[in-house]
Amino acid sequence: MFSDNLTDRLARVASITRNMVILLDEAGIIEWVNPSFEEHTGYRLKEVIGQSPRDILYGPETDPETVTRIRRQLHLGQTFEEDILNYTRAGKPYWVQTYCAPITENGDVVTGFVVIQNNISDRKHGERNLRIAASVFDRSHEAILITDRNNQILDANPAFSTITGYSRDEVLGLTPAILSSGRHSPEYYRSMWHSIEKTDHWRGEIWNRRKSGEEYIELLAISRVHLEEPGQFYHVAAFSDITALKNHAKELDRAANYDELTGLPNRQLLEERVNTARSHADRHQRALSVCYLDLDNFKNLNDRFGHALGNQALKTLAKRLSRALRSGDTVARIGGDEFILLLQNDNHEEVYQRVLATINEPLMMGEDTLTLTASLGITHYPEDNADTEGLIRHANQAMYSAKEKGRNQFHFFDPGLDEDRRKRRDQLAEISRALENDEFMLFFQPQIQISDCQLVGFEALIRWNHPARGILAPGQFLPAVENSHLEVPLGQWVLKEAIHQMNAWKEAGETLAVSINVSAQQLMDRRFADYLESYLSSHPDLNPALITLEVLESTALEDTKRASNVLARCRALGIQVALDDFGTGFSSLTYLRTLPVDTIKIDQSFILNMLEDVNDRAIVESVIFLAQRFQRPALAEGVETMAHAKALRDMGCHFAQGYGIARPMPATQVLAWASQWQKKRLAGANTDLLEPLIAGSKGI
């Protein structure tokens, strides 16, 4: 038996030790725990007295087999040692190493147990990490090599042997230099080791050699691992064989950037090279040429000899073109029989002649010898300051111009001409928006009968009420509309608006005739007569005889027979027809003879100078004479003075319009003007009406 003094000392030891101490009775029930137990578990002494350890310490991940062994050993009263996972009061797991010894009396009677536990969670976690690391080392598909500070190999994993062909035993004690392919310079390796010395890491691609002598490329990462001992470190190298990946990348690059048939760059790679060439030209203030080459009539060759021989011909021509260019130039195939050439700093016609001559060289097609030709379009940068896509498009446009010149030719793109086309496209887009936004309006210019100054009608003249530039005259926008997709829609708007205005005047109590200009494209549109008939039917109270369609004589009508049929159908509806600007074109007499015309209008360009220019006066006299012989009334445009009006009257001209009578006016002013004109006309009924009316027209 211990003395009381010794017992006190042992109790003091149990109280201050960092180990957890638990006293159990003979049935394994807790009688006492030390303060360290309370600190580790969160349980207080009074909470655990009378409890079994398994009821408070074990949790869901505690190993059942370990628990069974502990219970059996307690039952047998044996000393044992076990590692077991316990849980704190808060539910946090922790590992303990448990040592349990029985307390006996009289040498064999067990009266209780002393349990001493150490927290070994850190050790357990370390062991787990080591097991994971060992598993990764053994099972990794990446080769892993460990070397000491002298770069001698200490260990290598199975993947290393798989990739290199060397077994682990073969390389232990050697250096990784046994893998060297000899491809890299000493400077390459010095740079690598400099990075490791400076940052403890290096990553990159490197060529090595297998045991068999086969070269391969690997993605390598080297890390320097420092231990706690001063100056002690190791190197861990991990690498994977990326040879197949690199080869696949090359195949993908070739498929993405090169033409499968000829091996030439395709359009994607060409565009990249043009981008680079433009930047280089900008930096060095140099020029370059983009050329679009298309074989002439290559389809006929394919049809005659078949696609197999056709493809062989393309491959031959691709090789010839590549040999004909200088280093730094590019020839690309962008599909079919079309090639693009990128020429650096070159603007000599001899080069383009040489390219065409290369195509002209005799070509064997089976047993036949053929000579091919090509058309070449060229644009120069930076004279043509377009982007890459624009340069290619412009060269293509020039190529079509070369074909139009007769093939086997080259043609240069004109940036100035393209700028005019671009401006026209922009203007057409603006006009289209204006048509949608209802920005156009009609002005009306009076037409009178010269003999008695009677008002016979008005000519409808289009104006553009531009939101920024104000009222625009026809000459400021109609030239862009001519021969465009907007010519018919705009003409239909004029026709519809003029008839609508006539109907509005009629409802206001005035019946006024209106002349409406019709372009050749509008007249030849297959829907023109149907559209006109449909619109007239929607205004049944309007007399069609009050409508005159003015057809420009200066506009070429490709099919006069069809034009005659269309105009005849219009006249059958009751509509009048006038031949406008007579004498300014090349088909005056043909139109006068062929087309069903009611009135001939003399162009103002002859009227304005006829008093000073004998030739213009002669033309006016001739037109009036022709009108009389064809029994058609004549209407003179551009009448600005009393002298013009009197001269025309003396020549036998029937009608007139011009600034001398009135300028074109908005529809809102027409009725007031017509009323005032009629009052002046009636006031001078017993005198020569021409002079006072013409002289006073500016005030009307």
C-alpha positions in Angstrom: 0.0 0.0 0.0 1.1 3.5 -0.8 1.7 6.0 2.1 -0.7 8.9 2.2 2.2 11.1 1.2 3.0 9.1 -1.9 -0.7 9.0 -2.8 -0.9 12.7 -2.7 2.1 13.0 -4.9 0.6 10.6 -7.5 -2.6 12.6 -7.4 -0.7 15.8 -8.0 1.1 14.2 -11.0 -2.2 13.1 -12.5 -3.6 16.6 -12.1 -0.7 18.4 -13.8 0.2 16.0 -16.6 -0.7 17.0 -20.2 -1.9 13.4 -20.7 -5.5 12.6 -20.2 -6.0 10.4 -17.2 -9.2 8.4 -16.5 -9.9 6.2 -13.5 -12.5 3.4 -14.1 -14.1 1.0 -11.6 -14.0 -2.7 -12.1 -17.1 -2.5 -14.4 -15.4 0.2 -16.7 -17.4 3.1 -15.3 -15.7 6.5 -14.9 -14.8 7.4 -11.3 -12.5 10.3 -12.0 -10.8 12.3 -14.8 -7.9 14.8 -14.6 -8.1 18.5 -15.7 -6.3 17.7 -19.0 -9.2 15.3 -19.9 -11.6 18.2 -19.2 -9.6 20.6 -21.4 -9.3 18.2 -24.3 -12.9 16.9 -24.4 -14.9 19.8 -23.0 -16.6 17.5 -20.5 -16.4 18.4 -16.7 -15.7 15.8 -14.0 -19.2 15.9 -12.5 -20.7 15.3 -16.0 -18.7 12.1 -16.7 -18.7 10.4 -13.2 -20.8 7.2 -13.5 -20.6 7.3 -17.4 -19.1 4.7 -19.6 -16.4 6.1 -21.9 -18.1 4.6 -25.0 -21.3 6.6 -24.2 -19.6 10.0 -24.3 -16.3 9.6 -26.3 -17.2 7.4 -29.3 -18.8 8.8 -32.4 -20.0 7.8 -35.9 -16.5 7.2 -37.3 -15.1 5.4 -34.3 -13.9 1.9 -35.5 -16.4 -0.7 -34.1 -13.7 -3.5 -34.1 -11.4 -1.4 -32.0 -14.3 -0.8 -29.5 -15.0 -4.5 -29.4 -11.4 -5.3 -28.6 -11.3 -2.7 -25.8 -14.5 -4.1 -24.2 -13.1 -7.7 -24.4 -9.8 -6.7 -22.8 -11.5 -4.7 -20.0 -13.7 -7.8 -19.3 -10.6 -10.0 -19.1 -8.8 -7.4 -16.9 -5.9 -7.2 -19.3 -3.5 -4.4 -20.0 -3.8 -3.1 -23.5 -2.8 -0.3 -25.9 -5.0 1.0 -28.8 -5.4 4.0 -31.1 -9.0 5.1 -31.3 -11.0 8.0 -32.7 -12.8 10.0 -30.0 -15.1 13.0 -30.1 -15.2 16.1 -28.0 -18.4 17.3 -26.4 -18.7 19.7 -29.3 -18.6 16.8 -31.8 -15.0 17.4 -33.0 -13.1 14.2 -33.7 -9.6 13.6 -32.4 -7.3 10.6 -32.3 -5.8 9.3 -29.0 -3.3 6.6 -28.1 -4.9 4.8 -25.2 -2.9 2.8 -22.6 -5.1 1.0 -20.0 -3.8 -1.0 -17.0 -5.9 -2.8 -14.3 -5.7 -1.9 -10.6 -5.5 -5.1 -8.4 -5.6 -6.0 -4.8 -4.1 -9.1 -3.2 -2.3 -9.6 -6.5 -5.2 -10.9 -8.6 -8.5 -9.1 -7.8 -9.2 -6.2 -10.3 -10.7 -3.3 -8.5 -10.5 -0.8 -11.4 -8.5 0.6 -14.3 -6.1 3.5 -15.0 -6.4 4.9 -18.5 -3.8 7.2 -19.9 -4.5 8.9 -23.4 -2.3 11.0 -25.6 -3.8 13.2 -28.4 -2.1 11.9 -31.6 -4.3 13.7 -34.2 -1.3 15.5 -35.8 0.6 12.2 -36.1 -2.4 10.5 -37.7 -3.0 13.3 -40.1 0.7 13.2 -41.0 0.5 9.4 -41.6 -2.5 9.9 -43.7 -0.9 12.6 -45.8 2.2 10.3 -46.2 0.0 7.5 -47.4 -1.8 9.8 -49.9 1.6 11.1 -51.1 2.9 7.6 -51.5 -0.2 6.6 -53.4 0.1 9.6 -55.7 3.8 8.9 -56.2 3.1 5.3 -57.2 -0.1 5.8 -59.2 0.5 9.2 -60.9 0.5 9.1 -64.7 3.1 11.9 -64.5 6.7 10.8 -64.1 8.1 12.0 -60.7 11.8 12.1 -60.0 13.4 13.1 -56.7 17.0 14.2 -56.6 19.3 15.5 -53.8 21.1 18.9 -53.7 23.7 17.4 -56.1 21.0 16.5 -58.5 21.6 12.7 -58.0 18.4 10.6 -58.3 17.1 9.3 -55.0 13.8 7.9 -56.2 11.6 7.6 -59.3 8.0 6.4 -59.7 6.6 3.8 -62.0 5.4 6.4 -64.5 9.0 7.5 -64.9 9.9 4.0 -66.1 6.8 3.9 -68.4 7.8 7.2 -70.1 11.6 6.9 -70.3 12.1 3.1 -70.4 14.5 3.2 -67.5 13.8 1.1 -64.4 14.1 2.7 -61.0 17.1 0.7 -60.1 18.9 1.8 -63.3 18.8 5.5 -62.5 19.3 5.6 -58.7 22.5 7.6 -58.0 22.6 9.0 -61.5 21.6 12.5 -62.7 18.7 13.4 -65.1 21.3 14.2 -67.7 21.0 10.5 -68.9 17.7 11.7 -70.6 19.3 14.6 -72.5 18.4 14.7 -76.2 21.2 17.2 -77.1 18.7 19.5 -78.6 19.0 22.3 -76.1 22.0 24.6 -75.7 24.0 25.0 -72.5 22.4 28.5 -72.2 18.9 26.9 -72.1 19.9 24.8 -69.1 21.7 27.7 -67.4 18.5 29.7 -67.7 16.5 26.9 -66.2 18.8 26.5 -63.1 18.9 30.3 -62.7 15.2 30.3 -62.3 15.3 27.4 -59.8 18.0 29.2 -57.8 16.0 32.4 -57.8 12.4 31.2 -57.4 12.7 27.6 -56.3 10.7 26.6 -59.4 10.9 26.2 -63.2 8.3 25.1 -65.7 8.6 24.6 -69.4 8.8 22.2 -72.4 12.0 20.2 -73.0 13.1 17.6 -75.5 14.5 14.4 -73.9 15.5 10.9 -75.1 14.1 7.6 -74.0 16.3 4.6 -73.2 15.5 3.3 -76.7 17.0 6.5 -78.2 13.6 7.9 -79.3 13.2 11.6 -78.7 10.1 12.9 -77.0 8.9 16.3 -75.7 7.8 16.6 -72.1 6.1 19.3 -70.1 8.4 19.6 -67.0 8.0 21.3 -63.7 10.9 21.3 -61.2 10.5 22.4 -57.5 13.2 22.9 -54.9 12.0 21.5 -51.5 13.8 22.9 -48.4 13.9 20.9 -45.2 14.4 22.2 -41.7 18.1 21.3 -41.7 20.2 24.3 -42.8 21.4 24.0 -46.4 19.4 20.8 -46.9 17.1 20.6 -49.9 15.8 18.3 -52.6 14.5 18.6 -56.1 11.2 17.2 -57.2 10.6 17.0 -61.0 7.3 16.0 -62.5 6.8 15.7 -66.2 4.4 14.2 -68.8 5.0 13.1 -72.3 3.2 15.6 -74.6 4.6 14.3 -77.9 1.3 13.0 -79.1 -0.4 16.2 -77.9 2.1 18.3 -79.8 1.6 16.2 -82.9 -2.1 16.5 -82.6 -1.8 20.2 -82.2 0.2 20.4 -85.4 -2.5 18.4 -87.2 -5.2 20.7 -85.8 -3.1 23.7 -86.8 -2.6 22.3 -90.3 -6.3 21.5 -90.6 -7.3 25.0 -89.4 -4.7 27.0 -91.3 -3.8 25.1 -94.4 -5.6 24.0 -97.6 -5.9 20.2 -97.6 -5.4 19.8 -101.3 -2.4 22.1 -102.0 -0.8 22.6 -98.6 -1.0 26.3 -99.1 -2.2 28.7 -96.3 -6.0 29.0 -96.3 -8.0 32.1 -95.8 -7.8 32.1 -92.0 -4.0 32.0 -92.0 -3.8 34.5 -94.9 -5.9 37.0 -92.9 -3.5 36.6 -90.0 -0.5 37.2 -92.3 -2.2 40.2 -93.9 -2.8 41.7 -90.4 0.8 41.2 -89.5 2.0 42.6 -92.8 -0.2 45.7 -92.4 1.3 46.4 -89.0 4.8 45.9 -90.3 4.1 48.2 -93.3 2.8 50.9 -90.9 5.9 50.7 -88.7 8.4 50.8 -91.5 6.3 53.1 -93.9 6.3 50.5 -96.6 3.7 49.2 -99.0 2.2 45.8 -99.8 -0.1 44.3 -102.4 -3.0 42.0 -102.0 -3.8 40.2 -105.2 -6.9 38.0 -106.0 -6.2 35.4 -108.7 -9.0 33.4 -110.3 -8.4 30.8 -113.1 -10.3 31.5 -116.3 -12.8 28.9 -117.4 -11.5 26.3 -114.9 -14.9 24.7 -114.7 -14.6 23.7 -118.3 -11.4 21.9 -117.5 -13.0 20.0 -114.7 -16.0 19.1 -116.8 -13.7 17.8 -119.6 -11.0 15.9 -117.6 -12.7 15.2 -114.3 -12.1 16.5 -110.8 -9.1 14.2 -110.1 -7.0 15.7 -112.9 -8.5 19.1 -112.0 -7.2 18.8 -108.5 -3.8 17.7 -109.8 -3.7 20.8 -112.0 -4.5 23.0 -108.9 -1.6 21.3 -107.0 0.8 21.9 -109.9 -0.2 25.6 -110.2 0.1 26.0 -106.4 3.7 24.8 -106.6 4.5 27.1 -109.5 3.0 30.1 -107.8 5.0 29.4 -104.6 8.2 29.2 -106.6 7.4 32.4 -108.5 7.2 34.4 -105.3 10.0 35.8 -103.2 10.8 34.9 -99.6 8.3 36.7 -97.3 5.5 36.7 -99.8 2.5 34.4 -99.4 0.3 32.5 -101.8 -2.9 31.1 -100.3 -5.8 29.0 -101.7 -9.1 30.2 -100.5 -11.3 27.7 -102.3 -12.0 26.3 -105.8 -9.7 27.8 -108.3 -9.2 31.1 -106.4 -5.8 32.1 -104.9 -4.7 35.2 -103.0 -1.2 36.6 -103.1 0.3 38.8 -100.4 3.3 40.6 -101.9 5.6 42.7 -99.6 6.6 46.2 -100.7 6.0 45.6 -104.4 4.2 47.7 -107.0 5.9 46.6 -110.3 3.7 45.5 -113.2 6.5 43.0 -114.2 5.7 41.0 -111.0 2.0 40.7 -112.0 3.0 39.8 -115.6 5.3 37.1 -114.2 2.4 35.7 -112.1 0.1 35.4 -115.1 3.0 34.0 -117.2 3.4 31.3 -114.5 -0.2 30.3 -115.0 0.3 30.3 -118.8 3.0 27.7 -118.7 1.9 24.5 -120.5 0.1 22.0 -118.2 -0.1 18.3 -118.8 -3.6 16.9 -118.3 -3.3 13.2 -118.9 -2.0 12.9 -122.5 -3.1 16.4 -123.4 -1.1 19.7 -123.0 -3.2 22.7 -122.0 -2.5 26.4 -121.5 -4.5 28.1 -118.8 -5.0 31.8 -118.1 -6.0 33.7 -115.0 -7.5 37.1 -114.1 -5.7 39.0 -111.4 -7.1 41.8 -109.2 -4.7 44.0 -107.2 -5.0 46.5 -104.5 -2.2 48.4 -102.8 -1.8 49.2 -99.1 -1.7 51.9 -97.7 -3.1 53.7 -100.8 -6.1 51.5 -100.1 -6.3 51.9 -96.3 -9.0 49.3 -95.8 -8.8 46.6 -93.1 -7.8 43.0 -94.0 -11.3 41.9 -95.1 -11.7 45.1 -97.1 -8.3 44.6 -98.9 -9.3 41.1 -99.9 -12.8 42.3 -101.0 -11.3 45.1 -103.1 -8.8 42.8 -104.8 -11.7 40.5 -105.6 -13.6 43.4 -107.2 -10.5 44.3 -109.2 -10.3 40.7 -110.4 -13.8 40.8 -111.8 -12.9 44.0 -113.6 -9.9 42.1 -115.1 -12.2 39.4 -116.3 -14.4 42.1 -117.9 -11.4 43.4 -119.8 -11.0 40.1 -121.6 -9.4 37.7 -119.1 -5.6 36.9 -118.8 -5.4 40.4 -117.5 -4.6 42.2 -114.3 -6.5 45.2 -113.0 -5.8 47.7 -110.1 -8.4 48.6 -107.6 -9.3 52.3 -107.5 -9.9 53.5 -103.9 -11.3 56.8 -105.1 -13.9 55.0 -107.2 -14.8 52.7 -104.3 -15.2 55.8 -102.1 -17.8 57.2 -104.5 -19.6 53.8 -104.4 -19.5 53.8 -100.6 -20.9 57.3 -100.5 -23.6 56.3 -102.8 -24.5 53.3 -100.7 -24.6 55.5 -97.6 -26.8 58.0 -99.4 -29.1 55.3 -100.6 -29.4 54.0 -97.0 -30.3 57.5 -95.9 -32.8 57.9 -98.7 -34.4 54.6 -97.7 -34.8 55.7 -94.1 -36.2 59.0 -95.4 -38.8 57.2 -97.4 -39.8 55.2 -94.3 -39.9 58.3 -92.2 -42.1 60.2 -94.7 -39.5 63.0 -95.2 -40.2 63.5 -98.9 -42.8 66.1 -100.2 -44.1 67.3 -103.6 -43.7 70.8 -105.0 -45.8 71.9 -107.9 -44.8 74.2 -110.8 -47.6 75.7 -113.0 -47.9 75.1 -116.8 -49.8 77.6 -118.9 -51.2 77.9 -122.4 -49.1 80.6 -124.1 -51.9 81.9 -126.4 -54.2 83.0 -123.6 -52.2 82.4 -120.4 -54.8 79.8 -119.2 -53.6 77.6 -116.4 -53.5 74.0 -117.8 -51.9 72.2 -114.9 -48.9 71.6 -112.7 -45.8 69.4 -112.8 -45.2 67.5 -109.6 -41.6 67.8 -108.5 -40.1 65.9 -105.5 -38.3 67.6 -102.7 -36.5 66.1 -99.6 -37.3 67.8 -96.3 -34.0 66.7 -94.8 -34.0 66.9 -91.0 -30.5 68.4 -90.9 -30.1 70.1 -94.3 -33.5 71.5 -94.9 -35.3 71.3 -98.3 -33.2 69.6 -100.9 -33.7 69.9 -104.7 -34.0 66.7 -106.8 -30.5 67.2 -108.2 -29.1 66.7 -104.7 -30.4 63.1 -104.2 -32.0 61.7 -107.4 -28.7 60.9 -109.2 -27.9 58.5 -106.4 -31.4 56.8 -106.8 -31.0 56.3 -110.6 -30.7 52.6 -111.5 -30.9 51.6 -107.8 -33.3 49.4 -105.9 -35.0 52.6 -104.6 -35.9 54.0 -108.0 -39.2 52.2 -108.3 -40.3 52.6 -104.7 -39.6 56.3 -104.8 -41.4 56.7 -108.1 -44.4 54.9 -106.7 -44.4 57.3 -103.8 -44.5 60.3 -106.2 -47.3 58.8 -108.2 -49.3 57.9 -105.1 -48.7 61.3 -103.5 -49.5 63.3 -106.6 -52.9 61.5 -107.1 -53.7 61.9 -103.5 -53.0 65.7 -103.7 -55.2 66.0 -106.9 -58.0 64.3 -105.0 -57.6 66.6 -102.0 -57.8 69.7 -104.4 -60.9 68.2 -106.0 -62.5 67.8 -102.6 -61.6 71.5 -102.0 -63.5 72.5 -105.1 -60.6 72.8 -107.7 -60.0 70.4 -110.5 -56.3 70.6 -111.4 -54.3 68.5 -113.9 -50.8 67.2 -112.8 -47.9 65.9 -114.7 -45.9 63.2 -113.0 -42.3 62.1 -114.0 -41.8 58.4 -114.5 -38.3 56.9 -114.9 -37.5 54.1 -117.4 -36.9 51.6 -114.6 -40.3 52.4 -113.1 -42.1 52.3 -116.4 -40.5 48.9 -117.3 -41.4 47.4 -113.9 -43.9 44.6 -114.6 -46.2 45.9 -111.8 -46.3 49.5 -113.0 -49.6 49.4 -115.0 -51.3 47.2 -112.5 -50.2 49.5 -109.6 -51.5 52.6 -111.5 -54.8 51.0 -112.4 -55.3 49.8 -108.8 -54.6 53.2 -107.4 -56.9 54.9 -109.8 -59.7 52.5 -108.8 -59.3 53.6 -105.2 -60.0 57.2 -106.4 -63.1 56.7 -108.6 -64.1 60.4 -108.7 -60.7 61.5 -110.2 -60.6 62.0 -113.9 -57.6 60.0 -115.3 -57.3 62.5 -118.2 -56.0 65.1 -115.7 -52.9 62.9 -115.2 -49.9 63.1 -117.5 -47.0 60.7 -117.2 -43.8 62.4 -118.3 -41.3 59.9 -119.7 -37.7 61.2 -120.0 -36.5 61.1 -123.6 -32.9 61.3 -122.3 -33.4 57.9 -120.4 -32.6 54.9 -122.6 -35.5 52.4 -122.9 -34.0 49.0 -123.6 -37.3 47.6 -124.9 -39.2 50.3 -126.8 -41.9 47.7 -127.8 -42.6 46.9 -124.2 -42.5 50.5 -123.2 -45.0 51.3 -126.0 -47.3 48.6 -124.8 -47.2 49.8 -121.2 -47.9 53.4 -122.2 -50.7 52.3 -124.5 -52.3 50.5 -121.5 -51.9 53.7 -119.5 -53.6 55.7 -122.3 -56.4 53.2 -122.3 -57.0 54.1 -118.7 -57.5 57.7 -119.9 -54.0 59.0 -118.8 -52.0 61.4 -121.0 -48.3 60.8 -121.9 -45.6 63.4 -122.4 -42.1 62.9 -123.8 -40.0 65.0 -121.5 -36.6 66.7 -122.2 -37.1 66.1 -125.9 -33.9 66.6 -127.9 -31.4 65.7 -125.2 -31.0 62.0 -126.0 -30.1 59.9 -128.9 -33.5 58.4 -129.7 -35.8 61.4 -130.1 -37.2 60.5 -133.4 -37.5 56.8 -132.6 -39.4 57.5 -129.4 -41.6 60.1 -131.1 -42.4 57.5 -133.8 -42.8 54.5 -131.5 -44.2 55.7 -128.3 -47.9 56.8 -127.9 -47.1 60.4 -126.9 -49.7 63.2 -126.3 -47.3 66.1 -125.6 -43.6 66.9 -126.4 -41.7 68.9 -123.7 -38.7 70.9 -124.9 -35.8 70.7 -122.5 -35.0 74.0 -120.7 -31.3 73.7 -121.7 -32.3 74.8 -125.2 -34.8 77.4 -124.1 -32.5 79.3 -121.7 -30.0 80.3 -124.4 -32.1 80.3 -127.5 -32.2 84.1 -127.7 -28.4 84.3 -127.8 -27.4 81.0 -129.4 -28.6 80.5 -132.9 -28.0 76.7 -132.6 -30.2 76.4 -129.6 -32.9 78.5 -131.4 -32.6 76.3 -134.4 -33.1 73.2 -132.2 -36.2 74.7 -130.5 -37.7 75.6 -133.9 -37.0 72.1 -135.2 -38.6 70.4 -132.1 -41.7 72.7 -132.5 -41.8 71.9 -136.2 -41.6 68.1 -135.5 -44.4 68.4 -132.9 -46.6 70.2 -135.4 -45.9 67.6 -138.1 -46.7 64.8 -135.7 -49.7 66.7 -134.5 -48.5 66.9 -131.0 -48.5 70.0 -128.8 -45.2 71.3 -127.5 -44.5 72.5 -123.9 -41.3 74.6 -123.3 -39.6 74.4 -119.9 -37.3 77.1 -118.5 -39.3 80.1 -119.6 -37.9 82.9 -117.4 -38.5 86.1 -119.4 -41.1 87.9 -121.5 -38.8 87.7 -124.5 -38.6 83.8 -124.2 -42.4 83.6 -124.0 -43.0 85.9 -127.0 -40.4 84.0 -129.1 -41.9 80.7 -128.3 -45.4 82.0 -129.1 -44.2 83.2 -132.4 -42.6 79.8 -133.2 -46.0 78.1 -132.6 -45.2 76.6 -129.1 -48.4 75.8 -127.3 -47.5 75.6 -123.6 -44.8 76.9 -121.2 -43.6 76.6 -117.6 -40.6 78.2 -115.8 -39.5 80.7 -113.2 -41.0 83.5 -115.4 -44.4 82.1 -114.5 -43.8 80.7 -111.1 -41.3 78.7 -109.1 -42.2 75.3 -107.8 -44.4 75.7 -104.6 -45.6 73.4 -101.8 -49.1 71.9 -102.2 -50.5 74.2 -99.5 -49.8 77.3 -101.7 -51.2 75.9 -105.0 -54.9 76.9 -104.7 -54.1 80.4 -103.6 -51.7 80.9 -106.5 -54.1 79.5 -109.0 -56.9 81.8 -107.8 -54.6 84.9 -108.0 -53.4 83.9 -111.4 -57.0 83.5 -112.7 -57.9 86.9 -111.3 -55.0 88.7 -113.0 -55.9 86.8 -116.2 -59.5 87.9 -116.2 -58.5 91.5 -115.3 -56.5 91.7 -118.5 -59.0 90.0 -120.8 -59.0 92.8 -123.4 -55.2 93.2 -123.6 -52.2 91.1 -124.5 -52.2 88.8 -121.4 -48.7 87.5 -121.9 -46.7 90.6 -121.0 -48.5 91.6 -117.7 -48.8 88.1 -116.5 -45.2 87.1 -117.2 -43.9 90.5 -116.0 -45.9 90.3 -112.8 -45.4 86.6 -112.1 -42.8 87.1 -109.3 -45.4 88.8 -107.2 -47.9 86.0 -107.6 
